[in-house]
Amino acid sequence: MEDPEKQSLAPLWLLIFLQAGISASSLVVEIVAGRMIAPYVGMSLYTWTSIIAVVLAGFSVGHWWGGRIAGYETGRALRITGWTMIAAACATAGATLLLRALAGPVIETLLHPLAAITALSMLAFFLPSVFAGVPAPVLTVAAMRGRDRSERALGAMFAAGAIGAIVGTLAAGFLFVPWMGSVATLLVIAAIYAMAALTLFWLGGATSREMTISLGGIAAVCLIGIGAFSLPSVCDRESSYYCIRTVAMSDDPNDPVNLMVVDHLAHGISNRNTPRVMFTEHAAMLDALPRMRMERTDFTSFHIGGGSYSVPRAWADRGITGITIAEIDPEVTAVAAEHFWFDRDTATILHNDARRALRGSTGKFDVIVGDAFTDIAVPEHLVTLEFLDLVADRLEPGGVFAMNLIDNVDRLDALSAVIVTLREVFASVEVWTVASAPVTGERRVFVLLASDQDSPVSAIETAAPDRTRFQPLDPGFIDNILHRKTAQILTDDHAPLTHLMGLDRVVD
């Protein structure tokens, strides 16, 4: 008589398809997790580290649980796994609701950023990962059980899981999030999990009663999904790179002032009627210091990062031409033109990574402005010795490089590292900041000017938006800091700028 296990074998191709589909979906959720958490705690190495750790922990628990389920008779194991897929669909669809409801209280309670990031990742994405991790061992055992050459089935299932993970990662970054946004992507994944559940019930020989109950579970998924989709979006625009919001700062419709928020960080403020007025210290210095050094308006400039385009807009209003801007995200440029009154025709805009754009430029510039920020720090590949060599090579004789940096006045580790790296390339490195005494624990804005000669003035005053005085730090004071810090030169091989910035900030 033929073995009953062989009579009830599920089609191997279908098990492979399920394995690949569930694996792909779980990786989509992992990628989307980073995008969804970014508006609350930013996007940094620490964010991705926490998300990956939480998701892998969830998969591990799910695999262990699935291994126990796989010990049952095949039909029963598949039916139980179907219920875990219903749970995965509910948890995935509800992640948006949980994140929206809990982000504020978690951030207010856990002031240390790593704790807040890890807690949010755990609360929103641990359970979806646990439930999504269950099917892999169950499907693998089902594929091997009762088959000749079961080793081949084992290899096929492992390969399907790996290929699915690759496809899911690529699909999330290149298709789902850019085309649909984060919330809609999670709902699509919830729907895929629900379809996987129905398939598992069918393969496991579920009774009509079990199928009816499962439809009730799918109805719950739909209700949760409707609730998540009906929430107002956190982002005005969600691009391939950022969550972008425009916040009105003025109640006067005749004198509008807008703030651009990229992920959770304020990137710039502009007034429609006064383009030359800067509203932040870093923008005021980046506007005024290069103009002071050039002492003319017929100079060319290359801007690393666009943001609200406040400085290029102000320079264009002064009649300065020859402006080139490298902004990696086209949506940021679109928002700047629509809500921050930037005229695209006044500049050459390169939607590319600034380092790649600068390397590809054939001309030289009188001024290069570094105004790129990701989460709490300048992108690390834009402060290394190799990049600064490129900057120096692209400057005209007598040209100047100006970049902003934020650091804690009690440590100044990041500032020290950037200074010693700049000094390897430039003869003169000045550190400008607001002319006021530091306060313990203050995170202060600095602008570093690097060139082949010192500035002709020892202070400037400009609107930020009130009249504000800025001056360079005394060279002896800087040398003393560098001596105490034994600062390291930042290179492409090792540039731990985010680590040097410290983690003492409160997450906004």
C-alpha positions in Angstrom: 0.0 0.0 0.0 1.3 3.5 -0.8 2.5 5.6 2.1 -0.3 8.0 3.3 2.2 10.7 3.8 3.1 10.5 0.1 -0.6 10.6 -0.9 -1.1 13.9 1.0 2.1 15.6 -0.2 1.6 19.3 -1.0 2.9 20.3 -4.4 6.6 21.2 -3.9 6.4 24.1 -6.3 3.6 25.6 -4.2 5.6 25.2 -1.0 8.6 26.8 -2.6 6.4 29.7 -3.9 4.9 30.2 -0.4 8.4 30.2 1.2 9.7 32.8 -1.3 6.6 35.0 -1.0 6.5 35.1 2.8 10.3 35.6 3.0 10.1 38.5 0.5 7.2 40.0 2.4 9.0 39.9 5.7 12.0 41.7 4.3 9.7 44.4 2.8 8.3 45.0 6.3 11.9 45.3 7.6 12.8 48.0 5.0 9.5 49.9 5.5 10.2 49.8 9.3 13.1 52.2 8.8 11.1 54.6 6.7 8.2 54.6 9.2 10.3 55.2 12.3 12.4 58.0 10.7 9.9 60.8 11.2 10.0 60.2 14.9 13.7 59.4 15.7 15.5 60.0 12.4 17.4 57.7 10.1 20.9 56.8 11.2 23.2 53.9 11.8 21.6 53.5 15.2 18.1 53.3 13.7 19.0 50.6 11.2 21.0 48.7 13.8 18.0 48.6 16.2 15.5 47.7 13.4 17.6 44.9 12.1 18.3 43.5 15.6 14.6 43.6 16.5 13.5 42.0 13.2 16.1 39.2 13.4 15.1 38.6 17.0 11.5 38.2 15.9 12.5 35.8 13.1 14.5 33.8 15.6 11.5 33.4 17.9 9.3 32.6 15.0 11.6 30.0 13.6 11.9 28.3 17.0 8.1 28.3 17.3 7.7 27.0 13.8 10.1 24.2 14.5 7.8 23.0 17.3 4.7 23.3 15.1 6.5 21.4 12.3 6.6 18.3 14.6 2.8 17.8 14.2 1.2 15.9 11.4 1.6 17.8 8.2 -2.0 18.9 7.7 -2.3 20.1 11.3 1.0 21.9 11.1 0.0 23.8 8.0 -3.4 24.8 9.5 -1.7 26.1 12.6 0.7 28.0 10.4 -2.2 29.5 8.6 -3.4 31.0 11.8 0.0 32.5 12.4 -0.2 34.1 9.0 -3.6 35.7 10.0 -1.8 37.0 13.1 1.1 38.3 10.9 -1.4 40.1 8.7 -3.1 41.7 11.7 0.2 42.7 13.3 1.6 44.1 10.1 -1.5 46.1 9.3 -1.6 47.4 12.8 2.0 48.5 13.0 1.1 51.9 11.7 -1.6 52.4 14.4 0.8 51.2 17.1 3.6 53.5 16.0 1.3 56.5 15.7 -0.2 55.9 19.1 3.0 55.0 21.0 5.7 57.1 19.5 5.0 60.2 21.5 4.7 58.5 24.9 7.8 56.4 24.2 10.0 59.3 23.2 8.8 61.4 26.2 9.5 58.6 28.6 12.8 57.2 27.2 15.1 60.2 26.7 18.1 58.2 25.6 17.8 57.9 21.8 19.0 54.3 21.5 16.4 53.2 24.1 13.6 55.1 22.2 14.6 53.7 18.8 14.8 50.2 20.1 11.5 50.4 22.0 9.6 51.8 19.0 11.1 49.1 16.8 10.2 46.4 19.3 6.6 47.6 19.9 5.7 48.0 16.2 7.7 45.4 14.4 8.7 42.5 16.7 5.4 40.7 16.5 5.1 40.9 12.7 8.5 39.4 12.5 7.7 36.6 15.0 4.6 35.5 13.1 6.4 35.9 9.7 9.2 33.6 11.0 6.9 30.7 11.8 6.2 29.3 8.2 9.9 28.7 7.1 10.6 25.6 9.2 7.0 24.3 8.8 7.1 24.6 5.0 10.6 23.1 4.9 9.6 20.1 6.9 6.4 19.7 4.8 8.5 19.8 1.6 10.9 17.1 2.9 8.4 14.8 4.7 7.6 11.6 2.7 9.6 12.6 -0.4 12.3 10.7 -2.1 15.6 12.8 -2.2 14.3 15.1 0.5 17.7 16.7 0.6 16.9 18.4 -2.7 13.7 19.7 -1.3 15.6 21.1 1.7 18.0 22.9 -0.6 15.1 24.2 -2.7 13.4 25.6 0.3 16.5 27.3 1.7 17.2 28.8 -1.8 13.6 30.0 -2.1 13.8 31.8 1.3 17.1 33.5 0.3 15.8 34.5 -3.1 12.6 35.8 -1.6 14.6 37.9 0.9 16.6 39.4 -2.0 13.5 40.2 -4.1 11.7 41.7 -1.1 14.6 44.0 -0.2 14.8 45.3 -3.8 11.1 45.6 -4.2 10.7 47.6 -1.0 13.4 50.1 -1.9 12.8 50.4 -5.6 9.1 49.8 -6.0 6.8 49.7 -3.0 7.9 52.7 -0.9 8.6 55.1 -3.9 5.3 54.2 -5.6 2.9 53.5 -2.8 4.3 54.9 0.4 4.9 53.1 3.7 1.3 52.6 5.0 0.0 51.3 1.7 3.0 48.9 1.4 2.3 47.4 4.8 -1.3 46.9 3.9 -0.3 45.1 0.7 2.0 42.8 2.7 -0.9 42.2 5.1 -3.0 41.1 2.2 -0.3 38.8 0.9 -0.1 37.2 4.4 -3.8 36.7 4.4 -3.7 35.0 1.0 -0.9 32.8 2.3 -3.1 31.9 5.3 -5.9 30.8 3.0 -3.5 28.7 0.9 -2.1 27.0 4.0 -5.6 26.2 5.3 -6.4 24.6 1.9 -3.1 22.7 1.9 -3.8 21.5 5.4 -7.2 20.2 4.6 -9.1 22.8 6.8 -12.8 22.0 7.5 -15.5 24.4 6.2 -15.9 25.6 9.8 -12.2 26.5 10.0 -12.3 28.2 6.7 -15.3 30.3 7.9 -13.5 31.3 11.1 -10.4 32.2 9.1 -12.5 34.5 6.9 -13.4 36.3 10.1 -9.7 36.8 10.9 -9.2 38.2 7.4 -12.1 40.6 8.0 -10.3 41.8 11.2 -7.2 42.4 9.0 -9.3 44.5 6.7 -10.8 46.6 9.5 -7.3 47.2 11.0 -6.1 48.1 7.5 -8.9 50.6 7.0 -8.1 52.2 10.3 -4.4 52.5 9.4 -5.2 53.9 5.9 -7.7 56.4 7.2 -5.1 58.1 9.4 -3.7 61.4 8.1 -0.2 60.9 6.6 2.8 61.9 8.7 4.5 63.1 5.5 3.4 65.7 3.0 5.6 63.8 0.6 7.3 60.5 1.0 10.1 60.0 -1.4 12.6 57.3 -2.0 14.9 59.0 0.6 12.8 61.0 3.1 9.6 61.9 4.8 9.1 65.6 3.9 6.8 68.0 5.7 6.1 71.7 5.3 5.1 73.5 8.5 3.6 77.0 8.3 5.3 79.3 10.9 3.2 82.4 10.2 -0.5 83.1 10.5 -0.3 86.1 8.1 -1.2 84.9 4.6 0.5 88.1 3.2 3.8 87.3 4.9 4.2 83.5 4.9 7.1 81.7 6.6 7.6 78.0 6.1 9.7 75.4 7.9 10.9 72.3 6.0 11.1 69.1 8.1 13.0 66.1 6.6 12.3 63.0 8.6 12.4 64.4 12.1 15.0 67.2 11.5 14.3 70.8 10.7 16.3 71.6 7.5 15.4 75.2 6.8 13.1 78.2 7.1 12.2 80.7 4.5 10.1 83.8 4.2 8.4 84.5 0.9 8.9 88.3 1.1 12.4 88.5 2.5 14.6 85.9 0.8 17.8 87.5 2.1 16.9 86.9 5.8 18.1 83.7 7.3 16.1 82.1 10.2 18.8 79.8 11.6 22.4 80.4 12.7 23.9 77.9 10.3 22.1 79.3 7.3 23.0 82.9 8.4 26.7 81.9 8.5 26.7 79.9 5.3 25.1 82.9 3.6 27.3 85.7 5.0 30.8 84.1 5.4 31.4 83.1 1.8 30.2 86.5 0.6 32.5 88.2 3.1 35.4 86.1 1.7 34.6 86.8 -2.0 34.0 90.5 -1.5 32.1 90.5 -4.8 29.0 89.0 -6.4 30.5 87.5 -9.6 31.6 84.2 -8.0 30.6 80.6 -8.7 29.4 78.2 -6.0 28.7 74.5 -5.5 26.2 73.7 -2.7 26.2 70.3 -1.1 22.6 69.7 -0.1 19.6 71.7 -1.0 17.0 71.4 1.8 14.9 74.5 1.8 17.3 76.1 -0.7 17.5 79.2 1.5 21.1 80.2 0.8 20.9 79.7 -3.0 17.6 81.6 -3.1 19.2 84.5 -1.1 22.3 84.6 -3.3 20.1 84.6 -6.5 18.2 87.5 -5.1 21.4 89.4 -4.7 22.2 88.8 -8.4 24.8 86.1 -7.7 24.9 83.6 -10.6 26.9 80.4 -11.4 25.1 78.5 -8.6 25.2 74.7 -8.8 23.3 72.6 -6.2 23.7 68.8 -5.5 20.5 67.6 -3.9 20.1 63.8 -3.9 16.3 63.9 -3.6 14.2 65.4 -6.4 11.2 65.6 -4.1 13.1 68.0 -1.8 13.7 70.3 -4.7 10.0 70.1 -5.7 8.9 71.0 -2.2 11.5 73.9 -2.1 10.1 75.3 -5.4 6.5 74.8 -4.3 6.5 75.9 -0.7 9.8 77.8 -0.2 9.7 80.0 -3.3 12.9 78.8 -4.8 13.2 79.5 -8.6 14.8 76.5 -10.3 15.9 78.7 -13.2 18.4 80.5 -10.9 20.7 77.5 -10.5 21.9 74.3 -12.0 20.5 71.4 -9.9 22.1 68.0 -9.9 19.9 65.3 -8.3 22.8 63.1 -7.3 24.9 62.4 -4.3 27.1 65.4 -3.7 30.4 63.5 -3.8 29.6 61.9 -7.0 28.3 65.1 -8.5 31.4 67.0 -7.5 33.7 64.3 -8.8 31.8 64.4 -12.1 32.0 68.2 -12.5 34.6 69.5 -15.0 34.7 73.1 -13.8 36.0 74.7 -10.6 34.2 76.9 -8.1 35.0 79.9 -6.0 32.9 78.7 -3.1 31.8 75.2 -2.1 29.2 75.1 0.6 28.6 71.9 2.7 25.1 71.9 4.1 24.0 68.2 4.0 22.7 66.6 7.2 21.3 63.1 7.8 19.7 62.7 11.2 22.2 64.3 13.7 25.4 64.5 11.6 26.9 65.3 8.2 26.9 62.2 6.0 30.3 60.6 6.9 31.5 60.2 3.3 31.3 64.0 3.0 33.8 64.8 5.7 36.6 62.4 5.0 40.2 63.2 3.9 39.5 61.7 0.5 36.4 63.9 0.0 38.2 67.0 1.2 41.0 66.4 -1.3 38.3 66.4 -4.0 36.9 69.6 -2.6 40.3 71.3 -2.7 40.8 70.1 -6.3 37.5 71.7 -7.4 38.2 75.1 -5.8 39.6 78.0 -7.7 42.8 79.6 -6.4 41.7 81.7 -3.4 38.4 79.8 -3.1 36.8 78.8 0.1 35.0 75.7 1.5 32.3 76.4 4.1 30.6 73.6 6.0 28.3 73.5 9.0 28.6 71.2 12.0 26.8 70.7 15.3 28.6 69.4 18.3 28.2 69.3 22.1 30.3 72.1 23.7 31.2 69.8 26.6 33.0 67.4 24.3 33.7 68.8 20.8 35.0 65.4 19.6 33.3 65.6 16.2 34.5 69.2 15.7 38.0 68.2 16.6 38.1 65.3 14.1 36.8 67.5 11.3 39.3 70.3 12.0 42.3 68.0 12.0 41.0 66.4 8.8 40.6 69.8 7.1 44.1 70.9 8.2 45.5 68.0 6.3 44.2 69.6 3.1 43.9 73.4 3.7 46.4 75.9 5.0 43.7 77.9 6.9 40.8 76.4 8.9 38.6 78.8 10.9 35.7 77.8 13.2 32.9 80.4 13.3 30.1 80.4 15.7 27.7 82.8 17.5 29.5 85.3 19.7 28.1 84.2 23.0 29.4 82.2 25.9 28.7 78.4 25.7 26.2 76.8 28.1 26.8 73.4 29.7 25.3 70.7 27.6 24.6 73.0 24.6 24.6 71.6 21.1 26.2 74.5 19.2 26.2 75.3 15.5 29.6 75.9 14.0 30.7 76.8 10.4 34.2 75.8 9.3 35.9 77.9 6.7 38.8 76.2 4.9 41.0 77.9 2.3 44.6 78.9 1.6 44.3 82.1 3.7 42.6 83.6 6.8 39.5 85.8 6.7 40.1 89.6 6.5 37.7 90.3 9.4 37.4 89.0 13.0 33.6 89.2 13.2 30.4 89.6 11.2 26.8 90.6 11.9 23.9 89.4 9.9 20.1 88.6 10.3 19.4 85.2 11.8 16.6 86.4 11.8 17.4 89.0 14.4 20.7 90.9 14.1 23.3 88.4 15.3 27.1 88.6 15.7 29.4 85.7 14.7 33.1 85.3 15.2 35.8 82.7 14.8 37.2 80.7 17.7 40.6 81.7 18.8 43.3 79.6 17.1 45.0 78.9 20.5 41.8 77.7 22.0 41.4 75.3 19.0 44.9 74.0 19.3 44.4 73.4 23.0 41.2 71.4 22.3 43.0 69.3 19.6 45.9 68.6 21.9 43.5 67.4 24.6 41.4 65.3 22.3 44.2 63.7 20.2 41.6 63.8 17.4 41.8 61.3 14.6 41.8 62.1 10.9 38.6 60.9 9.2 39.0 58.7 6.2 36.8 56.6 3.9 38.0 53.6 5.8 37.1 55.0 9.3 34.9 58.1 9.8 32.8 57.5 13.0 31.3 61.0 13.0 27.9 59.9 14.3 29.6 58.2 17.2 31.7 61.2 17.9 28.6 63.4 17.9 27.5 61.4 21.0 24.0 60.1 22.0 23.1 62.5 24.8 20.4 64.3 22.8 16.7 64.1 23.4 14.8 62.6 20.5 12.4 65.1 19.0 
